[in-house]
Amino acid sequence: ALCLYSFIYIHKYFKLSQLNAAVRDFKYSAEQMSRKPVEFDKKHLEGPIAIKQTAAAVLTLCECLPLIIGHSVPQNSRKWKNLLLLFEIVHLSTSPFCREDTASNLRCTISNYLQKFKNIYPRASFIPKQHFMLHLPNQMVTHGPLRPQWCMRYEGKNGEVKSKRYFNFKNLPLS
């Protein structure tokens, strides 16, 4: 959110309407169509570090955003390079396969990303997910690829349950 806000409102590489049109009109793969991102709202980019998307939509954004806006952003931009590091972390940690050196590559990439993040956004505080990513390389060494350990399906089901409105507070199991 910090990076997109900067690209749109500070550097003016593109407008929010152009980003939304590009996200809407992008040719997603058949697999990505079910987890297609929704359009961005200005208030979500200005607020705390949160983009209001489902976890699956954010994963699709990590895969496609370099193709969607990469041509509009200068390649030497520190913020763009740092965002690409984040996308690399997502790619390495969601891959169904890993080699022996993947954990060490992930460790270096995470370290690089967090150091550069703090230099680029000195007033921003780290969010818990940024701390949790420090533990991913050790989990990869211990358990292998991280994708079989993820909670994506549980998050999806949780979203379905949260979208329902239950008004029977006297007998919750009956609900």
C-alpha positions, 0 to 999 in steps of 0.5 A: 500500500505504501509503494502504490500510494507513493507511485500514484500520489507522490511520484505520479507515475500513473493514476488510481483510475489507470491502475484500476483499469489495468487490474480490471482489464489484465488477461489473467490465466484460468487459474487466476480468474477465480482469485482475481483482485478487485479494484483499489479504493483510495482510502485503503491506500491512504490508511494503515498498511493494508490493501483490502483484498482477499489473500488469494487476490493478493497472491495474484497481485504479487504474480501479476502486478509487475506485468501490470504496472512495471512499464510505468515505473522507472526500473531504478526506483528504490521502492519498485526494487523493494516491492520486487524483493517482496514479490520474490519472497512471496514466490519462494515461500509459496512455491510447491518445491524447494532446493537445498539453497532455497532457504538461504536465498530466502533468508538473504532476500528477507533480510535485504527487503526488511533493511531496504524497507526501513530505509525507504519508509523510516516512519512506517513500523513493521507489521507482524507479517514482516516479523513472521517472515523472518521465521520462514527460512528455518521452517523451510529447512525443518519441514521443506517447501512451505506451500503444503503448510499454508492456511489459504484454504482455511482462510477462504472457508473462514471468509465464507463463515464470516460473511454470514450473519448469525443472530442466534446468540442463545444457542450458538451450536444450533446456528 
